[in-house]
Structures are given as C-alpha cells and as structure tokens.
C-alpha cells in the first residue's frame, strides 16, 4: 500500500513538472515615468513643486546679481582703497558666494530639497502602482514584470508587452469608484471587463477600434444634421420677424426706405419660384405661417387698390357734377341777358 501511495505521489510530481516546463512564460513591463505623468494627483503636485523650484532659482539668480555688483564696485574703486579695505571686501564677496553655493546645493543638490520632495511625491503613487502590478500579474498569470524606467537596461521591448496603460486604468478606476453610485458602478465594471478582454485579445482590440470609429462618425453626422436644422430654424425666425416688423411699421406709417428695400428682398426670397428650374433649386419648405402672411399681404394690397379706385371714381363724379353746374349757371345767365 505504501508503495502504491509513493508511486502516485511521484507521478503527480512528474506531471506537474512537465506541465510547468511546457507552459509559456509570460513577461511584461511598465514605464513608471509614463505612469506618473498620466496620474492627475501626481501632475498637480509636481506643478506646485516646479513653482517652488522656480522661486528657489529666482532667489539664487538675485544673489548672483548682487555678488556681481559687489565685484564690479570693488574693481572700480580698488585704486582708491587701502589694502585692508580691499581684503575686507574680498572676504565679504567670498562669504556671500559660499553662502549662495550652499543654498544652491541645499535646494538642487543630489540630496537636496527638490530631489527629496520629488521622491516623497512619487512614493504614494509608486506604492499604488506596485499593488496594481501585483493584481495584474496574479489575474493574468505573468511570471515577470519589469520597470523600463529603472536601472535595468532593456535593449528592446515589444509594445504589446507594455502594461503601463492597464496600470493607469486601475489607478483611475480606484479614484473614480469613490464617487460613483451603484448604477454607475455596474456600468464601470462592465466597461472594465470589456477593457480587460480587449487587453487579452489583440484582434478584439482592432474590432473595438473600428466600432469606436463608426460610433464617432455617427455622432458627428447627428451633430452636423442638428446644426443644419438649427441654422434653418434661425433663418426662418429671422425672416418671420422681419415680415412682422415691416407689417407693424406699415400700420404705424413709419416705414423707411431701407426697411422697404429689406422687406422687398425678404418677400422676394420667401415667394415660391415660378419656373421648374427655380423650384428645383429651392431648399426651404413653405410653412402655413408663410402662406397666411402672403394671403394677408395680397388682401391688404387688394383692399388698397379698391379704395384708390373708389376715391378716383368719387373725384371724377364730383368733377363732372361741378362742370354740369357751371354749364347750367352759364346757360341761365345767357337766357336772362
């Protein structure tokens, strides 16, 4: 029985060893500098640190200018000074130069404030990156993951082994999850699953890119159509407003020549075309409001014409009656004579 157990145990060891030998080794790498530059918290803190470093540089430059002025003054007045005064001034200049160099080393040296604050700034992000790398390695069975920006020399690296973008997505997800509702969280998880599937399958990545391009083209087409509709609507509103203003001005008797000219242009553009060719080139639809406006305009013109004809007829009748009366009076005077 012991021999049987021993045989089964040895068989399992051999099977596991052969399986480990036949399995392909998975290797990936990250670029820590690239990741840090794409994390919003690090970029904001780095910008503040750069402002502080700029202030330090300005202080150093001001100190250099002051030292140069002291040197020029000493050169100019050296012939008038005693040896003791010259030595005193040279000592002062040397002291200020030493003080300026010490301050420069303190801020920008290898172990200066700038380097220490950069390291302190990057450490929390680096800890998050290491955690994300471990999660990716465990989930996707990576055997080795290197840092391209470290002291490790990588003479060549294929882009498809770069998981830096995956790490950035994990960091951004962690930051966004704290502000998401349950519904948004489910949508985010679905999106993460799709991104993970795309990372695993390059063919799916190309297919997803095609789908994204098509979606972007559709959205652009919808936006263009919407903009075109808005432009037509605005043009119609402007034309309608101009017609109403002209009608109101005519009613009040305050129509000016420019307004009449503009209104005539608007009426001409709003009237339907007379020929087949003009109808073919007309793109604006005739609305019920336009038809009613034209009918009211025609009725107004017709009434105006009828009033003018009636007035003319009355004047003619009066003129005829006047002439008849004058003729009758002349006839009566002739008879009396």
C-alpha positions in Angstrom: 0.0 0.0 0.0 2.9 2.4 0.9 4.5 1.6 -2.5 1.2 2.5 -4.2 0.9 5.8 -2.4 4.6 6.6 -3.2 4.1 5.8 -6.9 1.0 8.1 -7.1 2.9 10.9 -5.4 5.9 10.6 -7.7 3.5 10.5 -10.7 1.8 13.7 -9.6 5.2 15.5 -9.2 6.4 14.4 -12.7 3.1 15.6 -14.2 3.3 19.0 -12.5 6.9 19.4 -13.6 6.2 18.6 -17.2 3.2 20.9 -17.2 5.3 23.7 -15.8 8.0 23.1 -18.5 5.5 23.2 -21.3 3.7 26.3 -20.2 4.8 29.5 -21.9 6.5 32.1 -19.7 4.6 35.4 -19.6 6.7 38.6 -19.3 5.5 42.2 -19.2 6.9 45.6 -18.3 5.8 49.1 -17.2 7.2 52.6 -17.6 7.0 54.2 -14.2 7.8 57.7 -15.6 5.0 57.4 -18.2 2.5 56.2 -15.5 3.4 59.1 -13.1 3.0 61.7 -15.9 -0.6 60.4 -16.5 -1.8 60.4 -12.9 -3.7 63.6 -12.2 -2.7 63.8 -8.5 1.0 63.5 -9.3 0.8 66.1 -12.1 -0.9 68.7 -9.8 1.6 68.1 -7.0 4.5 68.2 -9.5 3.3 71.5 -10.9 3.3 73.0 -7.4 6.8 71.7 -6.7 8.0 73.2 -10.0 6.6 76.6 -8.9 8.6 76.2 -5.7 11.7 75.3 -7.6 11.3 78.3 -9.8 11.2 80.5 -6.8 14.4 79.0 -5.5 16.1 79.7 -8.8 15.0 83.3 -8.8 16.5 83.7 -5.3 19.8 82.2 -6.5 19.8 84.5 -9.6 19.2 87.6 -7.4 22.1 86.6 -5.1 24.4 86.2 -8.1 23.4 89.6 -9.4 24.2 91.1 -6.0 27.6 89.4 -5.9 28.5 90.6 -9.4 27.6 94.2 -8.4 29.9 93.9 -5.4 32.7 92.6 -7.6 32.3 95.5 -10.2 32.2 98.0 -7.4 35.4 96.7 -6.0 37.1 96.7 -9.4 36.1 100.3 -9.9 37.2 101.6 -6.5 40.2 99.4 -6.0 42.7 102.1 -6.8 41.2 104.4 -4.1 41.0 101.8 -1.3 43.6 100.6 1.2 44.8 97.0 1.3 42.8 96.4 4.5 39.5 97.6 2.9 40.2 95.6 -0.3 40.8 92.4 1.8 37.6 93.1 3.8 35.5 93.5 0.7 37.0 90.4 -1.0 36.3 88.4 2.2 32.7 89.6 2.1 32.3 88.7 -1.5 33.7 85.2 -0.9 31.5 84.7 2.1 28.4 85.6 0.0 29.5 83.3 -2.8 29.9 80.4 -0.4 26.5 81.2 1.1 24.9 81.2 -2.3 26.5 77.9 -3.4 25.5 76.3 -0.1 21.9 77.4 -0.7 22.0 76.1 -4.3 23.3 72.7 -3.1 20.7 72.6 -0.4 17.8 73.1 -2.8 19.1 71.4 -6.1 21.8 69.0 -4.9 21.8 65.2 -5.2 20.2 65.1 -1.7 18.6 68.5 -1.8 15.1 69.6 -1.1 13.9 69.2 -4.7 15.0 65.5 -5.0 13.7 64.6 -1.6 10.3 66.2 -2.3 10.1 64.6 -5.7 10.7 61.2 -4.1 8.1 61.9 -1.3 5.7 63.0 -4.0 6.2 59.9 -6.1 6.2 57.3 -3.3 2.4 57.0 -2.7 1.8 56.7 -6.4 4.6 54.1 -6.7 3.0 52.1 -3.9 -0.3 52.1 -5.8 1.5 51.1 -9.0 3.2 48.1 -7.3 -0.2 47.0 -5.9 -1.8 47.3 -9.3 1.1 45.4 -10.9 0.7 42.5 -8.4 -3.1 42.4 -9.1 -2.5 42.3 -12.9 0.3 39.6 -12.5 -2.0 37.4 -10.4 -5.1 37.9 -12.6 -3.3 37.3 -15.9 -0.6 34.8 -14.8 2.5 37.0 -15.5 5.8 35.4 -14.5 8.0 38.6 -14.7 7.1 42.3 -14.9 10.0 44.8 -15.2 10.2 48.6 -14.9 11.6 50.1 -18.1 12.5 53.4 -16.5 14.6 51.8 -13.7 18.3 51.0 -13.8 17.5 47.7 -15.7 18.8 48.0 -19.2 16.2 46.9 -21.8 17.8 47.0 -25.3 14.5 46.1 -27.0 10.9 45.9 -25.8 7.8 45.0 -27.8 4.9 47.4 -27.2 2.4 44.5 -26.8 4.1 43.5 -23.6 3.7 47.0 -22.1 1.0 47.0 -19.4 1.5 50.7 -18.3 -1.9 51.7 -19.7 -3.5 48.9 -17.8 -1.9 50.1 -14.5 -3.1 53.7 -15.3 -6.7 52.5 -15.8 -6.6 50.6 -12.5 -5.4 53.8 -10.7 -8.0 55.9 -12.3 -10.7 53.3 -11.5 -9.8 53.4 -7.9 -10.1 57.2 -7.8 -13.4 57.2 -9.6 -15.1 54.4 -7.7 -15.3 56.5 -4.6 -17.6 59.0 -6.4 -19.8 56.5 -8.3 -23.4 55.4 -7.5 -24.4 51.8 -7.6 -25.8 52.1 -11.2 -22.6 53.9 -12.3 -20.5 51.3 -10.5 -22.2 48.5 -12.5 -21.6 50.4 -15.8 -18.0 51.0 -14.8 -17.5 47.3 -14.0 -18.9 46.3 -17.4 -16.6 48.8 -19.1 -13.6 47.4 -17.1 -14.5 43.8 -18.2 -14.5 44.9 -21.8 -11.2 46.7 -21.5 -9.6 43.6 -19.9 -11.0 41.4 -22.7 -9.5 43.8 -25.2 -6.1 43.7 -23.5 -6.1 39.9 -23.7 -7.2 39.7 -27.3 -5.4 42.0 -29.9 -8.0 41.1 -32.6 -10.8 42.2 -30.4 -8.9 45.4 -29.8 -8.8 46.2 -33.6 -12.5 45.3 -33.8 -13.4 47.6 -30.9 -11.4 50.4 -32.6 -13.5 50.0 -35.8 -16.7 50.1 -33.7 -15.5 53.2 -31.8 -14.6 54.9 -35.2 -18.1 54.1 -36.5 -19.7 55.5 -33.4 -17.7 58.7 -33.6 -18.7 59.1 -37.3 -22.4 58.6 -36.4 -22.2 61.1 -33.6 -20.6 63.6 -35.9 -23.3 63.1 -38.5 -26.0 63.7 -35.9 -24.3 66.8 -34.7 -24.0 68.1 -38.3 -27.7 67.5 -39.0 -28.7 69.1 -35.8 -26.6 72.2 -36.6 -28.1 72.4 -40.1 -31.7 72.2 -38.6 -30.8 74.9 -36.1 -29.5 77.2 -38.9 -32.6 76.7 -41.0 -34.8 77.4 -37.9 -32.9 80.6 -37.1 -33.2 81.7 -40.8 -36.9 81.2 -40.8 -37.4 83.0 -37.5 -35.3 86.0 -38.8 -37.4 86.1 -41.9 -40.7 85.9 -40.0 -39.6 88.6 -37.6 -38.6 90.9 -40.5 -42.1 90.5 -42.1 -43.9 91.2 -38.8 -41.7 94.3 -38.2 -42.4 95.6 -41.7 -46.2 95.0 -41.3 -46.2 96.8 -38.0 -44.2 99.7 -39.5 -46.7 100.0 -42.4 -49.6 100.0 -39.9 -48.0 102.9 -38.0 -46.9 104.7 -41.2 -43.2 104.8 -40.2 -41.8 102.6 -43.0 -38.3 103.9 -44.1 -36.8 103.3 -47.5 -34.1 100.9 -46.2 -36.8 98.9 -44.4 -38.9 98.8 -47.5 -35.9 97.6 -49.5 -35.0 94.9 -47.0 -38.7 93.8 -46.7 -38.9 93.6 -50.5 -35.8 91.4 -50.6 -37.3 89.2 -47.8 -40.6 88.9 -49.7 -38.8 88.0 -52.9 -36.9 85.3 -51.2 -40.0 84.0 -49.4 -42.2 83.8 -52.5 -42.4 80.4 -54.3 -40.4 80.1 -57.6 -42.3 80.5 -60.9 -40.3 78.1 -63.0 -39.5 74.4 -62.7 -35.8 75.1 -62.5 -36.2 77.6 -59.7 -38.4 75.1 -57.8 -35.7 72.5 -58.1 -33.1 74.9 -56.5 -35.4 75.9 -53.7 -34.5 74.1 -50.5 -36.6 75.9 -47.9 -40.1 74.4 -47.2 -43.1 76.7 -47.4 -44.8 76.7 -44.0 -48.5 77.5 -43.2 -47.4 80.7 -41.5 -45.8 81.9 -44.8 -49.0 81.1 -46.7 -51.1 83.1 -44.3 -48.7 86.0 -44.4 -48.8 86.1 -48.2 -52.6 85.9 -48.2 -52.9 88.7 -45.7 -50.5 90.8 -47.8 -52.5 90.1 -51.0 -55.7 91.0 -49.3 -54.2 94.2 -48.0 -53.0 95.1 -51.5 -56.4 94.3 -53.0 -58.2 96.5 -50.5 -55.8 99.3 -51.0 -56.4 99.1 -54.8 -60.2 99.1 -54.3 -60.0 102.2 -52.1 -57.9 104.0 -54.6 -60.3 103.2 -57.4 -63.3 104.3 -55.4 -61.6 107.5 -54.4 -60.8 108.1 -58.1 -64.4 107.4 -59.1 -65.8 109.8 -56.5 -63.4 112.6 -57.6 -64.4 112.1 -61.2 -68.1 112.2 -60.3 -67.6 115.4 -58.3 -65.7 117.0 -61.2 -68.5 116.0 -63.6 -71.1 117.5 -61.3 -69.1 120.7 -60.9 -68.8 121.1 -64.7 -72.5 120.4 -65.2 -73.4 123.0 -62.6 -71.1 125.6 -64.2 -72.7 124.9 -67.6 -76.2 125.3 -66.1 -75.3 128.6 -64.5 -73.8 129.9 -67.7 -76.9 128.9 -69.6 -79.2 130.7 -67.1 -77.1 133.9 -67.4 -77.3 133.8 -71.2 -81.1 133.4 -71.1 -81.6 136.3 -68.7 -79.5 138.6 -70.9 
